[in-house]
């Protein structure tokens, strides 16, 4: 474990051991500015001597891994869980806005089609922009506590054609799924076997339609993945709201997102690019470690055949929304929803109770809260917070918790862990 050090101007210096930090704190030469990870700031000047530190990033659509290697050992490692709820919250916000427009005034013209942000070149969807910002946010945090000399980033590449059709080989890559069909509609009808795919029981009409799963008015496209075959009866009933269509989620969603994130990271940042097969070889064959995102990041930092001393401390992080959007309810928003503090605590606060230490997942007016870990595992379903409860940290958009790395037994036996 290391203590991170800043100079009196807030610039990152080389980290020190906890023993040295205790001496500096006792003498009054430094002050504590952050507890997780533990960071101190010098009161006076320093030489500012720095050594080479290499940082690695294992990019991802759900989880990212970060690590910093220097002085022959792992100095910092973290794993960040990205937000997956942005699209859902955008839809919820639009629903509230539509209801409010109809409730609070006789008529107000819609403005969604004339916003400059919708016409901007290189525009990213809010869900993708959130994930790109999360990659850069943790990068900036690492650079704020350590003097990084070089960044190495694993840019994943996915074969979308292989994911959708595992049997594709050779010249088949030159033959798209729609080869030989007059148009997209003909391909979709053939793909669905000229049968209604609504999943409803009963008699279906003989006339077939091709339906947009996501309406074009809501940003849907004419690609085959957004089209499905329905009979005339089911198509009419679906638009009438008589049933809901159950469609399998796309298997290429995260692969497609990674392709977009990869190109955007390259356009805004200069780094050394590495690839997944190199990371896997160094992690499995050299370091003898299991599949974890922070272990991948450690492997990314290393040169071929390089061995280092591991660090048992890893910082798990999770990005969450700033707050709850819906604050009121009722016909005219006359009822307030208690999204603020309850017993002095808010959702996602890190608290310590006799029943356990964890993040507030759910609140009850009776004073019994649900607690969870940073990874979402249940700690206690009904912890009493009315007495003997201490708030360790307040809610922020980045939740953080220090934990032990998941080393395999073989790694502990070889003695490559830091003392």
C-alpha positions as CSV (number, residue, x, y, z in Angstrom):
1,X,0.0,0.0,0.0
2,X,1.2,3.5,-0.9
3,X,0.4,7.0,0.3
4,X,0.1,9.5,-2.5
5,X,1.9,12.8,-2.2
6,X,1.3,16.3,-3.7
7,X,3.5,19.3,-3.4
8,X,2.3,22.6,-1.9
9,X,1.0,23.6,-5.4
10,X,-1.1,20.5,-5.7
11,X,1.2,18.8,-8.3
12,X,1.7,15.0,-8.0
13,X,5.0,13.7,-6.6
14,X,6.3,10.2,-6.1
15,X,4.3,8.2,-3.5
16,X,5.7,7.2,-0.1
17,X,5.2,4.3,2.3
18,X,2.7,4.7,5.2
19,X,5.5,4.7,7.8
20,X,7.1,7.8,6.2
21,X,3.7,9.5,6.0
22,X,3.1,9.0,9.7
23,X,6.4,10.7,10.5
24,X,5.6,13.6,8.2
25,X,2.1,14.0,9.7
26,X,3.5,13.9,13.2
27,X,6.0,16.6,12.4
28,X,3.4,18.8,10.7
29,X,5.1,18.8,7.4
30,X,2.0,17.6,5.5
31,X,-1.7,17.6,5.8
32,X,-4.3,15.1,4.7
33,X,-6.5,16.0,1.8
34,X,-8.0,12.7,0.8
35,X,-8.6,9.4,2.8
36,X,-9.5,7.0,-0.1
37,X,-7.0,6.7,-1.6
38,X,-4.9,8.2,1.2
39,X,-3.3,11.4,-0.1
40,X,-1.2,14.0,1.7
41,X,-0.1,17.5,0.6
42,X,3.3,19.1,1.6
43,X,3.1,22.3,3.5
44,X,6.6,23.4,2.5
45,X,8.7,22.9,-0.7
46,X,10.4,19.8,-2.0
47,X,13.0,18.7,-4.6
48,X,10.2,17.4,-6.9
49,X,12.3,14.4,-8.0
50,X,10.3,12.0,-10.1
51,X,10.9,8.5,-11.5
52,X,9.4,6.8,-14.5
53,X,5.8,5.6,-13.9
54,X,3.8,3.7,-16.6
55,X,0.0,3.7,-16.4
56,X,-2.2,1.2,-18.2
57,X,-5.9,1.3,-19.1
58,X,-8.0,-1.7,-20.0
59,X,-10.9,-0.1,-21.9
60,X,-14.5,-1.4,-21.7
61,X,-18.1,-0.8,-22.2
62,X,-19.2,-2.0,-18.7
63,X,-16.0,-2.0,-16.6
64,X,-12.6,-0.3,-17.0
65,X,-9.3,-1.4,-15.4
66,X,-6.4,1.0,-14.4
67,X,-3.0,0.4,-13.0
68,X,0.3,2.2,-12.5
69,X,3.6,0.4,-12.4
70,X,7.0,1.8,-11.4
71,X,10.0,1.0,-9.2
72,X,9.5,-2.7,-10.0
73,X,6.1,-2.9,-8.3
74,X,2.4,-2.1,-8.7
75,X,1.7,1.3,-7.2
76,X,-1.9,1.8,-8.0
77,X,-4.7,-0.3,-9.4
78,X,-8.5,0.4,-9.7
79,X,-11.6,-1.0,-11.4
80,X,-14.4,1.3,-12.5
81,X,-18.0,0.2,-13.2
82,X,-19.6,2.4,-15.8
83,X,-23.2,3.7,-15.9
84,X,-25.6,1.6,-17.8
85,X,-28.8,3.6,-16.9
86,X,-28.3,6.7,-19.0
87,X,-30.7,5.7,-21.8
88,X,-33.3,4.7,-19.4
89,X,-33.1,8.0,-17.5
90,X,-33.2,10.0,-20.7
91,X,-36.5,8.2,-21.6
92,X,-37.8,8.8,-18.1
93,X,-37.0,12.5,-18.3
94,X,-38.7,12.8,-21.7
95,X,-41.8,11.2,-20.3
96,X,-41.9,13.7,-17.4
97,X,-41.4,16.6,-19.9
98,X,-44.2,15.4,-22.1
99,X,-46.6,15.0,-19.2
100,X,-45.7,18.4,-17.8
101,X,-46.2,20.1,-21.2
102,X,-49.7,18.7,-21.5
103,X,-50.5,19.4,-17.8
104,X,-49.3,22.9,-17.3
105,X,-50.3,24.8,-20.5
106,X,-52.8,24.5,-23.3
107,X,-50.2,24.1,-26.0
108,X,-46.5,24.6,-26.5
109,X,-44.7,23.6,-29.7
110,X,-42.3,20.7,-29.5
111,X,-38.6,21.8,-29.8
112,X,-36.8,18.5,-29.9
113,X,-36.1,18.7,-33.6
114,X,-34.4,22.1,-33.7
115,X,-31.8,21.8,-31.0
116,X,-28.2,22.6,-32.1
117,X,-26.8,19.7,-30.1
118,X,-28.8,17.3,-32.3
119,X,-27.2,18.6,-35.5
120,X,-23.6,18.9,-34.1
121,X,-20.9,17.2,-36.1
122,X,-19.4,14.2,-34.3
123,X,-22.3,14.1,-31.8
124,X,-22.3,11.2,-29.4
125,X,-25.4,9.7,-27.8
126,X,-25.6,10.6,-24.1
127,X,-25.0,6.9,-23.1
128,X,-21.8,6.8,-25.1
129,X,-20.7,10.2,-24.0
130,X,-21.0,9.1,-20.4
131,X,-18.8,6.1,-21.0
132,X,-16.2,8.2,-22.9
133,X,-16.1,10.8,-20.1
134,X,-15.7,8.0,-17.5
135,X,-12.6,6.7,-19.3
136,X,-11.1,10.2,-19.2
137,X,-12.3,11.0,-15.7
138,X,-10.3,8.2,-14.1
139,X,-7.3,9.0,-16.3
140,X,-7.4,12.6,-15.0
141,X,-7.7,11.3,-11.4
142,X,-4.7,9.0,-11.8
143,X,-2.6,11.9,-13.2
144,X,-3.7,14.1,-10.3
145,X,-2.1,11.8,-7.6
146,X,0.8,10.3,-9.6
147,X,3.4,11.8,-12.0
148,X,2.7,9.6,-15.0
149,X,5.4,9.3,-17.6
150,X,3.6,7.2,-20.2
151,X,0.1,5.8,-20.9
152,X,-0.5,2.4,-22.5
153,X,-4.1,1.6,-23.5
154,X,-5.6,-1.6,-24.8
155,X,-7.9,-0.8,-27.7
156,X,-10.2,-3.8,-28.2
157,X,-11.2,-4.8,-31.7
158,X,-14.3,-6.9,-32.4
159,X,-15.3,-8.9,-35.5
160,X,-19.0,-7.9,-35.6
161,X,-19.6,-10.2,-38.6
162,X,-18.2,-13.1,-36.6
163,X,-20.3,-12.3,-33.6
164,X,-23.5,-12.3,-35.7
165,X,-22.5,-15.3,-37.8
166,X,-19.9,-17.6,-36.1
167,X,-19.5,-19.7,-39.3
168,X,-18.3,-16.9,-41.5
169,X,-14.8,-17.6,-43.2
170,X,-12.7,-16.4,-46.1
171,X,-14.7,-14.8,-48.9
172,X,-17.9,-15.0,-46.9
173,X,-16.7,-11.7,-45.3
174,X,-17.3,-10.1,-48.7
175,X,-20.9,-11.4,-48.8
176,X,-23.1,-9.4,-46.5
177,X,-26.3,-10.8,-44.9
178,X,-28.4,-9.0,-47.5
179,X,-26.5,-10.3,-50.6
180,X,-29.0,-11.7,-53.2
181,X,-32.0,-9.8,-51.8
182,X,-33.8,-7.1,-53.7
183,X,-34.1,-4.8,-50.7
184,X,-34.0,-4.8,-46.8
185,X,-37.7,-5.7,-46.5
186,X,-37.2,-8.8,-48.6
187,X,-34.2,-9.8,-46.5
188,X,-36.1,-9.4,-43.2
189,X,-39.1,-11.4,-44.5
190,X,-36.7,-14.2,-45.5
191,X,-34.7,-14.0,-42.2
192,X,-37.9,-14.4,-40.2
193,X,-39.2,-17.3,-42.4
194,X,-42.2,-15.3,-43.7
195,X,-43.8,-15.8,-40.3
196,X,-45.2,-13.4,-37.7
197,X,-42.6,-13.0,-34.9
198,X,-45.0,-11.3,-32.4
199,X,-45.0,-14.4,-30.1
200,X,-48.8,-14.2,-29.7
201,X,-50.9,-17.3,-29.7
202,X,-53.9,-17.6,-31.9
203,X,-54.7,-17.1,-35.6
204,X,-52.5,-14.7,-37.6
205,X,-53.5,-12.9,-40.8
206,X,-51.7,-13.9,-44.0
207,X,-50.6,-10.4,-44.9
208,X,-47.2,-9.6,-43.5
209,X,-45.7,-6.2,-42.5
210,X,-42.1,-5.2,-41.5
211,X,-42.2,-3.3,-38.2
212,X,-39.6,-0.9,-36.8
213,X,-38.8,-2.0,-33.2
214,X,-37.6,1.5,-32.4
215,X,-39.7,4.0,-34.2
216,X,-37.9,6.3,-36.7
217,X,-39.5,9.2,-34.8
218,X,-37.5,8.1,-31.8
219,X,-34.2,7.7,-33.6
220,X,-34.7,4.2,-34.9
221,X,-33.0,3.1,-38.1
222,X,-33.8,1.0,-41.2
223,X,-31.1,-1.6,-40.4
224,X,-32.3,-5.3,-40.2
225,X,-31.5,-5.4,-36.5
226,X,-34.2,-2.8,-35.9
227,X,-36.8,-4.6,-38.1
228,X,-39.1,-7.5,-37.4
229,X,-41.8,-9.4,-39.3
230,X,-45.4,-9.0,-38.0
231,X,-48.7,-10.0,-39.5
232,X,-51.3,-7.3,-40.3
233,X,-53.4,-8.1,-37.2
234,X,-50.5,-8.1,-34.7
235,X,-49.0,-5.0,-36.3
236,X,-52.3,-3.1,-35.8
237,X,-52.8,-4.4,-32.2
238,X,-49.2,-3.5,-31.4
239,X,-49.7,0.2,-32.4
240,X,-53.0,0.2,-30.5
241,X,-51.1,-0.8,-27.4
242,X,-52.9,-4.1,-26.9
243,X,-49.6,-6.0,-26.3
244,X,-45.9,-5.4,-25.9
245,X,-43.2,-6.8,-28.2
246,X,-40.6,-9.0,-26.6
247,X,-37.3,-8.8,-28.6
248,X,-33.9,-10.2,-27.7
249,X,-31.3,-7.6,-27.0
250,X,-28.5,-7.3,-29.6
251,X,-25.4,-9.3,-29.0
252,X,-23.2,-6.7,-30.7
253,X,-24.2,-3.7,-28.5
254,X,-21.1,-3.5,-26.4
255,X,-18.8,-4.5,-29.3
256,X,-20.2,-1.6,-31.3
257,X,-19.8,0.8,-28.4
258,X,-16.2,-0.3,-28.0
259,X,-15.5,0.5,-31.6
260,X,-16.8,4.0,-31.2
261,X,-15.0,4.6,-27.9
262,X,-11.7,3.3,-29.4
263,X,-11.8,5.9,-32.2
264,X,-12.9,8.7,-29.9
265,X,-10.1,8.0,-27.4
266,X,-7.5,8.1,-30.2
267,X,-8.9,11.5,-31.4
268,X,-8.6,13.2,-28.0
269,X,-5.6,11.6,-26.5
270,X,-2.1,10.4,-27.4
271,X,-1.1,7.1,-25.9
272,X,0.7,3.9,-26.7
273,X,-1.7,1.3,-28.2
274,X,-1.7,-2.3,-27.2
275,X,-4.0,-5.2,-28.1
276,X,-5.9,-7.9,-26.2
277,X,-3.8,-10.9,-27.3
278,X,-0.7,-9.3,-25.9
279,X,-2.4,-8.5,-22.6
280,X,-3.8,-12.0,-22.2
281,X,-0.4,-13.6,-22.8
282,X,1.4,-11.5,-20.2
283,X,-1.3,-11.9,-17.6
284,X,-1.7,-15.7,-18.0
285,X,1.9,-16.8,-19.0
286,X,4.1,-14.3,-17.2
287,X,2.1,-13.0,-14.2
288,X,0.0,-16.2,-13.7
289,X,-3.1,-14.1,-12.7
290,X,-6.8,-14.6,-13.2
291,X,-9.1,-12.5,-15.4
292,X,-9.7,-9.2,-13.7
293,X,-9.8,-5.8,-15.3
294,X,-7.2,-4.4,-12.9
295,X,-4.9,-7.4,-13.5
296,X,-5.3,-6.8,-17.3
297,X,-4.2,-3.1,-16.7
298,X,-1.1,-4.3,-14.8
299,X,-0.2,-6.6,-17.7
300,X,-0.7,-3.7,-20.2
301,X,1.9,-1.6,-18.3
302,X,4.6,-4.3,-18.5
303,X,7.2,-5.0,-21.2
304,X,7.5,-8.5,-22.5
305,X,8.9,-10.8,-19.8
306,X,9.0,-8.1,-17.1
307,X,8.2,-9.2,-13.6
308,X,7.0,-6.9,-10.8
309,X,5.9,-7.1,-7.2
310,X,2.1,-7.1,-6.9
311,X,0.0,-4.9,-4.7
312,X,-2.8,-6.3,-2.5
313,X,-4.8,-3.1,-2.5
314,X,-7.3,-2.3,-5.3
315,X,-9.8,0.6,-5.4
316,X,-13.2,-0.3,-6.7
317,X,-15.2,2.6,-8.1
318,X,-18.6,3.0,-9.5
319,X,-20.0,6.0,-11.4
320,X,-23.6,6.9,-10.5
321,X,-25.9,9.8,-11.4
322,X,-25.6,13.1,-9.6
323,X,-29.1,12.8,-8.0
324,X,-32.7,11.6,-8.5
325,X,-34.5,13.4,-11.3
326,X,-38.1,13.1,-10.1
327,X,-38.5,15.3,-7.0
328,X,-42.3,15.6,-6.8
329,X,-45.4,13.7,-7.8
330,X,-49.1,14.3,-8.0
331,X,-51.4,16.0,-10.6
332,X,-49.7,19.4,-10.1
333,X,-46.4,18.2,-8.4
334,X,-47.8,19.0,-5.0
335,X,-46.3,16.0,-3.3
336,X,-42.6,16.0,-2.6
337,X,-40.6,12.8,-2.8
338,X,-38.1,12.3,0.1
339,X,-35.0,12.0,-2.1
340,X,-32.9,14.1,0.3
341,X,-31.5,13.2,3.6
342,X,-33.3,10.8,5.9
343,X,-31.8,10.4,9.4
344,X,-28.9,12.6,8.0
345,X,-28.1,10.1,5.3
346,X,-28.6,10.0,1.5
347,X,-28.6,7.2,-1.0
348,X,-25.1,6.0,-1.9
349,X,-23.6,7.4,1.3
350,X,-20.9,5.1,2.7
351,X,-21.9,4.3,6.3
352,X,-20.8,2.1,9.2
353,X,-23.4,0.3,11.3
354,X,-23.4,-2.5,13.8
355,X,-24.9,-4.7,11.0
356,X,-22.1,-3.9,8.5
357,X,-20.3,-1.2,6.5
358,X,-21.5,-0.4,3.0
359,X,-23.3,2.0,0.7
360,X,-27.0,3.0,1.2
361,X,-29.0,1.2,-1.4
362,X,-32.5,1.9,-0.1
363,X,-34.0,4.1,2.7
364,X,-37.1,3.6,4.9
365,X,-38.7,6.2,7.1
366,X,-38.6,3.6,9.9
367,X,-34.8,3.9,10.0
368,X,-33.9,0.5,8.5
369,X,-31.8,0.9,5.4
370,X,-30.6,-1.6,2.8
371,X,-26.8,-1.8,2.4
372,X,-24.6,-3.0,-0.4
373,X,-21.0,-3.2,-1.4
374,X,-19.4,-1.1,-4.2
375,X,-20.0,-4.1,-6.6
376,X,-23.7,-4.3,-5.7
377,X,-23.6,-7.4,-3.4
378,X,-26.0,-7.3,-0.5
379,X,-24.6,-6.6,2.9
380,X,-27.8,-6.2,5.0
381,X,-31.4,-5.8,3.9
382,X,-32.6,-3.9,7.0
383,X,-29.7,-2.3,9.0
384,X,-30.7,0.0,11.8
385,X,-29.2,3.5,11.2
386,X,-31.0,5.3,14.1
387,X,-28.1,4.7,16.5
388,X,-24.4,3.8,16.4
389,X,-24.1,4.8,12.8
390,X,-21.2,6.8,11.3
391,X,-21.2,8.3,7.8
392,X,-17.7,7.5,6.4
393,X,-18.2,9.4,3.1
394,X,-20.9,11.4,1.4
395,X,-22.5,10.6,-1.9
396,X,-20.6,11.7,-5.0
397,X,-20.8,10.8,-8.7
398,X,-17.9,8.4,-8.2
399,X,-18.3,5.9,-5.3
400,X,-15.0,4.4,-4.1
401,X,-14.1,1.6,-1.7
402,X,-10.7,0.1,-0.9
403,X,-10.6,-3.7,-1.1
404,X,-8.2,-6.6,-1.5
405,X,-7.2,-7.9,-4.9
406,X,-8.4,-11.3,-5.9
407,X,-5.1,-13.1,-6.2
408,X,-5.1,-16.8,-7.0
409,X,-3.5,-19.1,-4.4
410,X,-0.5,-19.8,-6.8
411,X,0.4,-16.1,-6.8
412,X,0.6,-15.9,-3.0
413,X,2.7,-19.0,-3.0
414,X,5.3,-17.5,-5.3
415,X,5.9,-14.5,-3.0
416,X,5.3,-11.8,-5.7
417,X,2.9,-9.8,-3.4
418,X,4.0,-6.6,-1.8
419,X,4.7,-6.8,1.9
